[in-house]
Each structure stands twice: as structure tokens, then as C-alpha cells.
């Protein structure tokens, strides 16, 4: 009995010792420096990138379970298992992620891939359950959209297994609904064409809505012959703009013109009973695109607009036709046309711009009281439209001219607060501070870094530290600023800046100037080359940076349709003449793609323009786009109160918009990098 008790005591001691050592191990692991986990993850990632998946799997497994990187490490193990065709290990890792990290974004992808794994293993019931879970948990994500496609495939496959006709029809309806849901959300998705083929292969009767959707899918994917077949089976009262686009792509210009004319007349043939999924905004855009095609293939744009107006039933795209007509009229008759547009379509989407033009015309003619009324009407009727900044700025200006300084200042403040990154905000800042342009001797760069300081999600900050850009792209590529940052890290500076620009433009409320996303929208490249050239030729480096951004978006290999080359888009003849006049040996045309050569000659050319235009940067920027001869004519012929008036009255919209874009960039570089107080 005594021996039995002693043996039990020994067993208890051993168990306690094991538990102590186990808890000690957990404690040590828990307090392991995160730097060691970074090192392990980086080592594993290097092995993964060279194809050593078995070794990578093992090293990823060494990342501590207390590390923030652990979910990523488990996911990477699943991917390694997939590469090694070890389905059991892959499934196990997906399950581990879902169980231990249910709220992580990486887990949603794990669930989707787990569903795919079941689908590829013919475990249809399990796959359906997982795909439906993805849709339920994250209905607006790309995973949910793709899940609809797989659900449709499974339902289609199951139809063949069922003998009961009623059950067959139910499965068929389910499959069709899932195909349509996928196609509406992802018309150019990688499964879209196959989804159409599978849907049509079910042999169901297609209504007008179905035929138009299928026609759009083929059109969006460049298969215009197939699109043509389905467009013939649609309600052409609605589908005529798509018929026009398709005919244009097939170079059947006569048909494109015919259907545009029929469309604006309202005479398109209604071949099949209507049952269209009508989207007014989408339809309007399609109509405007069709009208633009008609004008593009017409010999005389002004006559073409007049003809369409004369035959229009005053419904489909009529306000757009009036707007296009106004923009193409001589200056002396434009205002009457804009007035007509505002009167006939007071709440239309083109009336805001038309009213802003009528408003400015009152200012030009010094009818300030009437202008104030129109400006206030514009701001009350149209919220946050393209012309809002112009109206706010000029309301401030005319209140200054009529000595209502407090009101003027309030408008300037409104502009700076609500539209901090606009061209007109630069002039609001300058007018409030009583001087024109800031003179910056040299640019001081700030690095482009990950665009979010305090990201609340569970893992992305850790992935940036170990440079797992591939996984960041997989998980967060739908965030356009992160996509921009990834392109920047890969050296695609042009693509990065364009994506960030578009993403920022879509934001109604702009972030603070210190927000890191601004550096992606307005990055600084070639700073040393620009500073050196600007110091030599007396140019403002911020302005030259802005010109480069608008001319080429930092693509040194950029070439325009007319042959302009490089960062500052120099024409070879212009570069040659500039070099000759300065006594510089002209390099080969190919050397214009060299950043240093291009920036040097571009600076010299800009300095020459400025020298011949009263040493004014504004005139030089205009001449850089519109030619020096045009600037002289405008200065002599236009009647303007100040430089702001002069810019508004430039008759070439391309040149006027170019100047506004350059100075918008200029303003943003100043406020982001030079720390102007706002």
C-alpha cells in the first residue's frame, strides 16, 4: 500500500513538473521578442518565393502563436500545402484560421479557398455551405461575388443528377439567379464569359433583360460579334446606345449613326416585349456615350449637334445635346444657350455648369448684384458639383470688389475648409494672405510610406514590416490607396499616382493635409535633378514638379500621340531649337527619355517662355500648353480685370484646364510638403 502511495506521489510530481515546464514554455513563447517572429516569417517567405514550399511550411509554423503575424503564417502554410498538393494539410490550416481568428480579414479568404478546395474535390454539399457562408458574412466583397459563380456551377452540375422535373426547374432557376448575380457584379470578371456560356447552355428562354445583360458582357469583354447577336433580341428603345457602341467597334459607322438618330427620335424598334432591368443613371451614360460616338464619326461636330437637336424628341439625351451645343458655339452666343439649358432643365446634371457660366458672365459685365443672386442660387441647388469651387471663389471675389470683406473672407474660408485640394483654393489662400505666389528655392521631400498610420485591422501593419506585399495585395488590393502604395513599392510611379489621384477625387470629404495618402497622390520624384535645373535656370521647382506630374505622371518613357517625349513631354523639334539657342549640343531624340536630359531641356524651354512673357509663371504655363503666340493674342484681345479674370476667359478649354490642373498640383505640393498654415 505504501509503495502504491509513493508511486502515485511520484506520478503527481512528474505531472506537475510537466505542467510547470509547459507553462514556462508558453510564458517564454508569449514573451518572445516580436523581432524574432519577423525574422522567422521573413526567412519562411524567402523560401516560399524560391519555391521551397516544404521548408517554408516548416518555418512559417515556428512563428509564435502569440505573434500578430500568426494568422498570416497559418495562411501561408495553407498556400504551401496547396503548392505541395497536400489537401489534408491545406484544409486543416484553413480550419485552424477560421476557428482561432474568426474576425480576421484573412479568415474570409481562408473560408473562400476552403470552399474552392471542397468544390475541386467534388464535395459539393460542403462547398455550397462554405460559399453561402462567405456571401452571408461579407455580401459586398469580391469573394461573395465569385461565390455566386461557384454556387451556379454546383447547381448546374446537380441538375443532371435529378430526375424530378420540378426539382430540376428549381435548381435551374437557382443557377440562373446566381449566374446573373455574378455577371451584374463582375461583367469583366475572369469567370464572366464562362458564366454566360453555362447560363445559355441551360437552354432557358431569355427575356429582353437577359439578352441585354449578355450583350453587355460580350461587349465589355471585346467580343462584339457575339454581342451583336443578343442585341438584336432586346428592346431597342433601351438598348440602342449599346447597339451604337457595338456598331462603332465593328466599324459599321452607318449603323452607328442610324441608331443614334433613331434613338434621339424615339423611333428605335421594340422587337420583343419589354422586361428590362432599367437603371436610369447607367442608361443616361450610355446615351451620352452614343452621342459622343456620333459626333466623333461626323465630319462637322457643330452641324452634327444641330441636326440631332432638330430631330430629337426632346427626351433621350436632349439636355446633353443642348450642353454640347452650347460648348461648341461662338463666345458671343454661348450665354444665351446656357440660359436656355438652365431654363429648360433647371435640375439637370448639366445645368450646374451652365448656371456657373451664366454667373461668371454677369461678373465679367460687372453686374455684381445679379451675379450674387445667381451664385447663391447655384450653391443652394447644386451640392458638391464640379463648378461649386468656381462659384464660391467668385462670390468671394465680387464681395471683395464691393467691399463686403467679411462676407468675402467667409467664402474663402468655406472654400479652404470644404475643398482643400482645389485650384481655386490656392487663389483663396493667396487672396486671404495678400500675396501672389510662394517662392520656394528647393523642394524638401518626405518619403512615401504605408498610407495609413493607425490601421485598426488585425494584420496589415505587420505584413508591411515583413514586406509580404503579395499577401497585402491579396487581402487589401481593393483599397485603392493600398493598391497605389503597392505599385509605388514596385517602382510603377506613374500607375501609383494615377490610382491614388482617382481614389482621392472620389472622396467627398478630403482628409487632413498631413494624411499619408496625399503623398501617393502628389509624390516627389527626381527632386535632386529638378532642384539643380531650377536653380540654374531660375524656375520654381514646385511648379516644374507640378508640370511633370500633369504632363507624364512621372513616366520617363511617356510618348504622346503627336510625338512629345519624356517627363516634360518635349517635342523633339522644340528640344532641338532650345538646345541650339542655348549653345548646347542636342542629344539624340532617344535621350529625351533620360530624366536628367529631359528635365534640363524642359527647364530651359520654360525659362525662355517666361522671359518672353513678362517673367510671369502663369503665362509661361499657359504657353507651355497653348503656344506663346496664343498668349500674346489673348492678352491683347481679352477684356479682364485681373489674372483670375484672364484665366477664366481663355477661349481654349484644353489650355485653361491645363493651367488649372498644374496649379492645383502646385498648391497641393505646397500645402503637403511646405507646411502652409490653413
N, C-alpha and C positions, 0 to 999 in steps of 0.2 A: 504493500500500500504506500509505504514511504517512497519507494522508487517511482511509483506512478505519479505521486505528487511532485517529486523532483523533476521528472521528465516534463510534466505539464508546465512547471515554472520555467524550465529551460526554453520550452516552446514559446511561452509568452514573452520571454526576454528576447528571443530571436525575432518574433513578430514585431515587438516594439522597436527593436533595432532597425528592422527593415523599414518600418513606417517612418522612423526618425530620418534614416538616410534618404528615403523617398521625398519626405517633406523638405529636407535640406537641399535635395536636388532641384525641387520645384522652386525653392526660395532663390537658389543660385541662378537658375534659369531665368526666373522672373526679374532678377536684378542684373542680368547680363547686359552690358552696355549695348545700346541700340546700334552703335557703330560696328559692333561685331556682326550683328544681323545684316547691316548694309553690306558688309564685306562678303558675307556668305551669299546673299542674294545676287550681288554683282558677279561673283565668281560663277554661280549657277547660270546666270543669264549669258555670260560669255560662252559657257559650254553649250547652252541651248542654241546660241546664234551660229555656232560652228557645226551643229548637227549631232553633238554628243548627248543625245536625249536621255540615255540611261544614267550617265554621270550627273547630268543636270537634275534629273528627278531625285537622285540621292541627295545632292547638295541643297536643293530647294527644301527638302524635308528637314534639314538641320536648322532652318530658321525657327527661332523660338516661338512657341505658341502664344507667348505674351507680347510678341512684336506686332506693331501696327502693319507690318508687311506680311503677316502670316496668311491673310486671305489671298493675297496675290501669289504667294508661294504655293499655296494649295492649288490655286487655279493653274499656275504654271506646271505643276505636277500632272494635272489632268491633261494639259496640252501635250506634255512629254509622253504620257501614256497613249494618247491618241496617235502621236507620231510613231510609237512603237507597236501600234495595233493591239494594245492591251486593253480591251474593252472593259474587263472587270475592274482593273485599277482606275480607269478613266471614270467609270460610273461611281466607284467608291469615293473618289475625290470630289465629284460634283455633289454627292450626298453629304459629304463632310462639310462642304461650304454652305449648303442650304441649311443644314442642321445648326452649325455653330455661328454662322453670320447671316441670319435671315433678312436683315435690313440693309445689307451692303449692296451697292450697285453692281458689284462684281457677281453677286449671287444671282441676279436676274439673268445675266448672260449664262451663268452655270446651269440654271434651270432650262434655258432655251437649248443649250448644247446637249443637255441630258435628254431632252425631248427628241432632238435630232438623232441622238445615239439610239434611242428606242426605235425611232422610225426606220433608221438604216438597218436595224436588227430584226425588222418585221414584228416588233412588239407594239402593234397599233393601238391597243387599248391604253397601255401605259403612255404612249406618245400623245394620244389625244388628251389624256388627263393633264399632262405637263404643259402642252401647248395652250390649253384652255386656262390653266393656272397663270401662265405668262400674260395672256390677254386680260385676265381678271385683275392681276396685281399691277400691271403697267400698260393700260389700254392705248396710250398715245405714243408708245415707243416703237422704234424700228423692229424690235423683237416681236411685239404684238402684231405688227403689220405682216411680218414674214410668217408668223404662226398661223395666220389665216390661210396662207398659201398651203402650208403643210396639212392643215385640217381638211382643206378642199381635196388635196391629193389622197388622203386616207379615206375620206367619204367616197371619192370616185372609185378607189380600189375596192371598197366594200360593196359597191353596187353590184359588181359581178358575182358576189358571193350570196346574194339574196335572191330568192325565187318569188317571194310575195311581192306582187306588183305595187301595192300601196306602200310597203316599206321601201321599195326601190325608188318610187317617186319622192318620198320624204327625204331619202338620202341624196337624191339628185338635187332637190331644192336646197338642202343644206350646203352641198358642194358649190352650187352656183352662187349662193349668197356669199360664201367665203371667198370664191374667186373674185367676185365683183368688189367686195370689200377691199381685198388686196389691191386690185387694179386701180381703184379710185384713190387709194392712199399712196401707191407706188407705181405710177404709169410708166416710169422708165427704170423700174427696179430690175434686178438681174433675173427675176423669175417671170417678168411680165409677159413676154412673148409666149413662153411655155404655158402660162396660166390661160392665155387666150386660146391656144390650141387645145388644151384639155377641156376648157369650157365648151368650145364649139363642138368638140368631139363627143360631148354628151348627147348631141342630137336634139336639143331642146329648141322650141320656137323662140326666135329672138324678136323682141319688140323694138320700137324706134330708139328707146333709151339704150338698149343693149347694143344695137348696131352703131350708134354714135360713140358709145364708150369704146367699143372695139376699134372703130375707125380712128379715134383719138390715140389709142395705144399704138397702133401701127404708125400713125403719123409722127408721134413723139419719138418713136424708135427708128425713124427714117425709112420705113417700108411703105412708100407712097402708093405703089401699085395695089397692095393689099388693102390699104386704107380706102382707095377709090371704090373697091368692090362693096364695102359696107356703107360708105357714104351715100351710095345710090339707094339704099334701103332705109333712109332716115327721113324725118320730117324736115324738109329743106327750108321751111320758114325759120327753123332754128339752126340747122346745120350749114347754111350757105357760107358763113365765114370760113368754116373748115374746108368746104369744097374749094373756095377761092385759094386758100393756103396750099391745098394739095395740088391744084392745077398749076399754081406758080412753081412749086417744087418740081413738077413734071414738065415745066417749061411750056405748058399749054396756056399762053397768055391770053388768047382769045376767050377761052373758057373762064379764066380768072376775071376778066373784065365783064363778061356776060353775067356771071353770077353776082358780082358786086353790084351791077346795075339793077338786076332783078331783086337783090336783097334790099337795097335802099328804096326801091319802088314798092316793096312788099309783095312782089309777084312770084317769089320762089314757089315751086310746085310742092304741094302737100301730098307726097306719094302714098304714105301709109298713115293710118290713124295715130294721132299724137298720144304719146305716153312718156313725154320726156322728163328727165330729172333736171329741171331748169334751175340754173344758177345765174342770177342776173349780173353779178359782178364779172363772172367768168365770160358770160355771153357778150357783155359790153366790150371787154378787152379783145375778144375775138373779132368783133365788128370793127373796132378801131384798127386792128392789125390788117384786116381785109382792105379797109380804105387806104391804109398806107401802102399796101401792095399795089393797089390800083394806081395810086399816084406815082409809085416807083416805076411802073411799066408804061406810064403815059409820057408822050413826047413833051407836053407842056403842062406843068403841075397846076398853074393858075387856071387854065382853061378846063382841066380835068375836074378841079374842085367846083368850078362854076357849073359844069354840066351835071355833076352828081347832085348839086343843090337844086338844080332846075327840075330834075326828075324824081327827087326824093318825096316820099310820102310823109315826111317830117316826123318820122318816128325812129327808125333804126339808124343810130349814129348821126342824126341830124345836127345835134349840138356840137359834135366833134367836127363835122364838116364846116359849120359856121366858124368855129375856133380856128381851124386850119386856114379857112378863107381869110379871116382877119389877119393872121400872121403873115400871109403872103401878099397883102395889099400894100400899096404905097403909103408912106407915113402919114400923108395928109388925109387919108380916108380910113385909117385904121380905127381911130377912136369912135367914129360913128358906128363901125362894125362891132366893136366891143360893147358899146351901149346897147345895141340890138340883142346881142347874146345875153347880156345881163337881164334885159327886159323880158326876153322870151323864156330863159331858163335861169331864174333868179337863184335857184338852189342847186343847179347842175355842177358837176365836178370841174367844168372849165370856166365857170362864172367867177370863181375866186380870182384867178389870174386876170381875167378880163376886167373885173372891177378894180383890181390893183393898177392896171394900166390906165383906166379912166381917172382914177385917183391921182396918179402921178401927172397926168396931162393937166389937171387943174392946178397942180403945183407949178408946173412949167409955165403956165399962163398967169401965175401969181394970184389965182383965185383961191386964197388960203381958207376962207370961211367954208366954201363949198367942199374943199379938199378935206377939211377936218371932219365934216359930216360923213363924207364917203368913207374915210379911213375908219371912223368909229363903227360905221355900218359893217364894213368888211370884218373887223375884229369880232363883232358880236355874232355875225352869221357863220363865219368860217373859222374853225378852231384848228390851230396847228397845221396849216396848209403851207405849201411851198412859198407862197407870196406873203405869208404873215410877217416875216422879218423885214421885208421891204417896206410894208405898210407901217409897222411900229417905228422903224428908223425915220421914215419921212414925216410921220406925225411929230416925232421929237424935233426934227429939223425945222418944220414950219412953225412950231411953237417957239423955238428959239428966235426965228425971224420976226415973229410977232411979239417978242419979249415976254412970253409966258415961260420963264426959265424953270420954275419949279415943276410945271407940267412936263416940259421937255426932259428934265432930269429923270422924272418918274418913268417916262417911256424908255429912256436909255437904260435905266436900271432893270426894267421889265425885260428888255431885250437881252441884257447880260445874264439875267437870272434864268430865263426860260430857254434861251438859245445860245449857250455859252460858246459854241464852236462855229458860229456862222460868220460869213463875210461881213455882214452889216454890224456884227458885234465888235469887230475891230474898230470900225468907224465910230461906234458908240463910245468905246473906250477912249479913243483919241479925242473926240469932241468933249468928253467929260474932263479929260486931263489937259485940254488946251494946247496940244501939240500934235504934229502930224505923225511921222514915222520914227520908230525907235531905231537908233543906230547901234547895231551890235557889231563889235570888231571881229569876234570869232565865236564859233559855236562850242559849247561845252556839253559833250554827250553824256547821257545817262544810259546804263545798259538795259537792253530788253530782257526782262525776266519773266518767270511764270506769271500770267496776268491776274492772279487772284492772291491777295495777301492772306486772308483768313478764310480759307475754303472749309466749309463745315462738313463736307463729305468725309468718308472714313479713310480714304487711302491715297487720294491723288497726290497729296503733298509728299508722301513717302515715295511714290513712284518717280517723282521728279528728281529726288535725291539719288536714286539708284539708276536714273536715266533709262527707265523702261518705257521708252517712247512708244513702242509698239502696243503695249497694253493700254497706255494712256489714250492712244488713238482709238483702240477698240472700244474702250469704255466711255470716253468723253469726246469723241470726234464730232458728235452732234452739236457741241458747244462751239460756235464759230470762232470765238476768241482763242480757245484752246487749239482748234484746228489751225488758226493763224500762227500761233506760237510754235506748233509742231513744224509747220512749213519753214518758219524762221530758223529753227534749230537745224533743219536740213539744208539751209542755205538758199531756199527759194524766197528771197526777199520780196520780189515783185508779187508773187501769188499771196504771200503772207499779208502784205499791206492792203491788197485789194479786198481780201476776205474780211479783214478787220474793219476796213472802211465801210463795207456794206452792212456789217453787223452793227456798227455804231450808228449808222444812218437810220436803221430800223428802230432804234431805241427812242421812245418818245421823251423820256426823262434821261438826260445825259448825266453821267457820273461826274464827280469832282475832278478837277484838272490833275490831281495827284494820283488818280486811279491808274493802275499799271496798264490797263487796256489801251490807254491813249498812246503809249509808246509803240504799240503794234500798229496803230492807225497812222501815226506820224513818226516812223523810225528815223534815226540818223545814220546815214551810210556815207562813206567816202569823206568823212569830216576833215581829215588832215589835208587831202587833196583840195577840197573846196576852200578851206581856210587859207591855204597857200596861194591859190589862184586869186581869190578875192582880195587878199592883202596886196597882191602885185598889181591888180587892175582896178582897185578902188570900188569893188562891189560889196554889197551887203550879203554875207554868207548865208543868212537865214532866208533871204529872198532867192538866192541861187539854189539852195536846198529845196525850196518850195517849187521852183520851176522844174527841177529834175523830177520831183515827185509827180507833178502833173504831166510832164512830157513822157516819161518812160516807166514810172513806178519802180525806179532803181534797177531796171533790167538793162545791163550794159550791151546786150545783144539785140535790143529793140530796133525794129526797122518798120517805118510806116509804109503805107500804100504808095506814097509819092517818092519814097526813097530816102527819107530822113533817117539818120543813123545814130545809135548810141544813147547815152544817158540824157543828153540835152537835145537830142533829135536834130542834129545838124544836117542840112543838105550838103552834099559833097562840094557843090559849086560855091556855096556860101562859105564853107570852111576854107576852101582854097583861096578865095578872094580875101578873107580875113587874114589868113596867114601871109599872103603876098603883101598886103598893105602894111603889115607889121614887120616885114622883113624876116619872116620866119619860114624856114624850109617846110613846104607842105608834105606831110606824110602820105602814105598810101591811103586810099579810101578805107581799106580794111582796118587801119589803125584808128579810125573813128569809133570803133568798138572798144578801144582801150580806154578805160575810165580816166586816166590821167590826161591823155591827149584830148579826149572829148571835152572834159571839164575846163581844160586850159583854153582851148579854142572857143568854147561856148562862153566863157567869161570875157574873153577878149571881144567877141562879137557883141555881147550885151553892153560892155563898156562903150563900144563905138556907137551903138544905138543911143545910149544915154547922153553921150557927148553931143550928139546931133539933135537932141530933143530937150534942150534947156536943162540938161543934167537932172531930169526928173525920172525916178524909177518907174512911176506909174505909166508914163508914156513909153518907156523902154519895154516894159512888159507887154503893153498893147502891140508895139511894133514887132516884138519877138514872134507874135502870132499873126498879126494882120498886115505887116509890112510897114516900113517907115513912111511911104508915100501916103497911105491912108490916114495916118495920124495927123499929118500936116493939113490935109483937106478937112478933116473933122474939126480940128482946132480953128480953122478959118471960117467954116460954114455953119457950125452949130452955135445956137444961142444958149449959153449956160451961165449959171450964177456962180458955181464953184466946181471943184473937181468931182464932187459927188454927182452933180447935175451932168457933167460931161460924160461920166461913165454910163449913167442911165440912158443917155441919148445916142450912144454908139449904135449906128444902124446895122452892124453885122452882129447878129446874136451869138455866133460862134466866138468872135473875138471878145465880146462883152462877158460872156460866160467864162471864157478862158481867164480873163483878168480876175474875175470874182473867185474862181477856183484857186488860182495862185495865191491871192491874198487871204483867202480862207486858210490855206495851208500855212502861210506866213504867220497869221495870227495864232494859230494853234501851236506852231513851233515856239513862238514867243512865250505863250502862257504856260506851256508844258515844261519847257526846258529853262526859260529865263526867270521863272517865278514871278511874273507880273501880279500885282495885288488886284484882286477882283472883289 
